[in-house]
Amino acid sequence: MYLFVSILICSVLAIILFLLGPVVGGIIGFGIVLGVLFRVLYLLNDIHKRISNLLPKRDKVEEAFRAYLEKTN
């Protein structure tokens, strides 16, 4: 249902932008696309920060043990 509403809203917005003319419609459309891209980047950064806080940190002993295992193989 949310997808259908989003499609309808985007269709109405596209018609309005088309009626405004190429310069004004292009500027507004470009602003919308750039705003969405920045929002996606912000959300991805937020997700990365939350996931990195949940992961356990490596300590020096574990890193030395892994280096030793790689060296012996």
VOPAGU-2260 file (C-alpha; in pm, 1 decimal, decimal comma):
REM VOPAGU-2260
SITE   aa  ch    i         X         Y         Z
SITE  MET   A    0       0,0       0,0       0,0
SITE  TYR   A    1     282,5     240,4      85,1
SITE  LEU   A    2     446,0     164,3    -250,0
SITE  PHE   A    3     124,9     243,7    -436,3
SITE  VAL   A    4      85,0     575,8    -252,7
SITE  SER   A    5     448,2     662,3    -325,2
SITE  ILE   A    6     398,6     589,0    -695,0
SITE  LEU   A    7      89,4     810,3    -706,7
SITE  ILE   A    8     260,8    1098,4    -527,1
SITE  CYS   A    9     565,0    1074,5    -754,2
SITE  SER   A   10     342,3    1068,0   -1062,3
SITE  VAL   A   11     160,3    1383,0    -951,5
SITE  LEU   A   12     491,8    1551,0    -872,8
SITE  ALA   A   13     628,0    1455,8   -1215,6
SITE  ILE   A   14     323,3    1606,8   -1386,8
SITE  ILE   A   15     359,1    1928,7   -1186,8
SITE  LEU   A   16     731,6    1950,7   -1266,0
SITE  PHE   A   17     659,3    1888,1   -1634,0
SITE  LEU   A   18     404,8    2170,8   -1639,9
SITE  LEU   A   19     645,3    2417,4   -1474,1
SITE  GLY   A   20     881,7    2412,3   -1768,8
SITE  PRO   A   21    1225,1    2270,0   -1828,2
SITE  VAL   A   22    1428,6    2520,3   -1628,1
SITE  VAL   A   23    1218,6    2546,2   -1312,3
SITE  GLY   A   24    1113,2    2180,0   -1322,3
SITE  GLY   A   25    1472,2    2069,4   -1381,8
SITE  ILE   A   26    1604,2    2273,5   -1090,3
SITE  ILE   A   27    1336,7    2144,6    -852,7
SITE  GLY   A   28    1379,4    1786,0    -977,0
SITE  PHE   A   29    1756,9    1807,1    -937,8
SITE  GLY   A   30    1710,9    1939,5    -584,3
SITE  ILE   A   31    1479,9    1651,6    -497,6
SITE  VAL   A   32    1721,5    1391,7    -634,6
SITE  LEU   A   33    2017,4    1547,2    -451,9
SITE  GLY   A   34    1818,3    1566,3    -128,1
SITE  VAL   A   35    1728,5    1197,9    -152,5
SITE  LEU   A   36    2091,1    1101,9    -220,9
SITE  PHE   A   37    2217,8    1297,7      79,8
SITE  ARG   A   38    1949,0    1142,8     298,2
SITE  VAL   A   39    2050,1     792,6     184,6
SITE  LEU   A   40    2416,1     868,4     260,7
SITE  TYR   A   41    2322,1     997,7     605,6
SITE  LEU   A   42    2118,0     684,2     680,9
SITE  LEU   A   43    2397,2     454,0     559,9
SITE  ASN   A   44    2645,4     637,0     782,2
SITE  ASP   A   45    2408,4     604,4    1078,1
SITE  ILE   A   46    2361,6     231,0    1015,9
SITE  HIS   A   47    2740,2     186,2     990,0
SITE  LYS   A   48    2795,3     362,1    1323,4
SITE  ARG   A   49    2530,9     150,9    1497,9
SITE  ILE   A   50    2666,4    -177,1    1361,3
SITE  SER   A   51    3028,3     -90,0    1441,3
SITE  ASN   A   52    2930,2     -22,5    1803,2
SITE  LEU   A   53    2773,8    -368,9    1829,9
SITE  LEU   A   54    3074,6    -558,5    1694,4
SITE  PRO   A   55    3332,7    -672,5    1948,1
SITE  LYS   A   56    3667,8    -497,5    1937,6
SITE  ARG   A   57    3984,4    -694,9    1865,8
SITE  ASP   A   58    4247,1    -695,9    2133,1
SITE  LYS   A   59    4624,1    -719,7    2088,7
SITE  VAL   A   60    4645,6   -1082,1    2199,2
SITE  GLU   A   61    4390,6   -1195,2    1942,7
SITE  GLU   A   62    4567,7   -1002,6    1664,8
SITE  ALA   A   63    4904,7   -1149,2    1762,5
SITE  PHE   A   64    4755,2   -1499,7    1766,6
SITE  ARG   A   65    4603,1   -1451,1    1420,3
SITE  ALA   A   66    4934,6   -1317,4    1287,4
SITE  TYR   A   67    5112,1   -1619,2    1435,3
SITE  LEU   A   68    4865,4   -1858,5    1273,2
SITE  GLU   A   69    4905,1   -1687,2     936,1
SITE  LYS   A   70    5283,6   -1695,7     966,3
SITE  THR   A   71    5293,0   -2066,9    1050,6
SITE  ASN   A   72    5064,5   -2162,1     760,6
